[in-house]
Amino acid sequence: MALMEALKSPAFYVGALGSRKNTQKRKERLLEFDLNQEQVERLHGPVGLYSALSPHPKLRYRSWRK
């Protein structure tokens, strides 16, 4: 898994797309593998643009492009 390798590497920033809920679940799953708490805490998420204009992703994308 690329995310696990990135967290073990000396990369200065590791981020993942997804919701806050998904990010928390992802961190819990990563702790079940051979990653320690310090490595998992390096994961930033969710990353991306935040738009409160609409709850619908397609509309958010369209408003961002304009």
C-alpha positions in Angstrom: 0.0 0.0 0.0 1.5 3.3 -1.1 0.1 5.2 1.8 1.9 3.0 4.3 5.2 3.3 2.4 4.8 7.1 2.3 4.3 7.3 6.1 7.4 5.2 6.7 9.4 7.4 4.3 11.1 10.8 5.2 8.4 12.6 3.1 7.6 16.0 4.7 3.9 15.8 3.9 1.6 12.8 3.4 -2.1 13.5 2.7 -5.2 11.6 1.7 -8.5 12.6 0.1 -11.7 11.7 1.8 -14.0 12.9 4.6 -13.0 13.5 8.2 -14.9 10.3 9.1 -13.0 8.3 6.4 -9.7 9.8 7.6 -10.3 8.7 11.2 -11.2 5.2 10.0 -8.1 5.1 7.8 -5.9 6.0 10.7 -7.5 3.3 12.9 -6.8 0.7 10.1 -3.2 1.8 9.6 -2.5 1.2 13.3 -3.5 -2.5 12.8 -0.6 -2.8 10.4 3.1 -2.3 11.2 2.8 1.5 11.7 3.2 3.2 15.0 1.2 6.1 16.4 3.8 8.7 15.4 3.8 7.5 11.8 0.0 7.5 11.6 -0.2 11.0 13.0 1.9 12.2 10.1 -1.1 11.6 7.8 -2.9 14.8 6.9 -6.5 14.6 5.9 -8.8 15.3 4.5 -6.8 17.3 1.9 -8.3 19.3 -0.9 -10.5 22.3 -1.3 -13.3 23.0 1.0 -16.5 24.6 -0.3 -19.6 25.2 1.8 -21.5 26.4 -1.2 -23.2 23.1 -1.8 -23.3 19.6 -0.3 -23.3 18.1 -3.8 -19.7 17.4 -5.0 -20.5 18.0 -8.7 -21.9 21.5 -7.9 -18.9 22.3 -5.7 -16.5 21.3 -8.5 -18.5 23.5 -11.0 -18.4 26.5 -8.7 -14.7 26.0 -8.1 -13.9 26.0 -11.8 -15.8 29.3 -12.5 
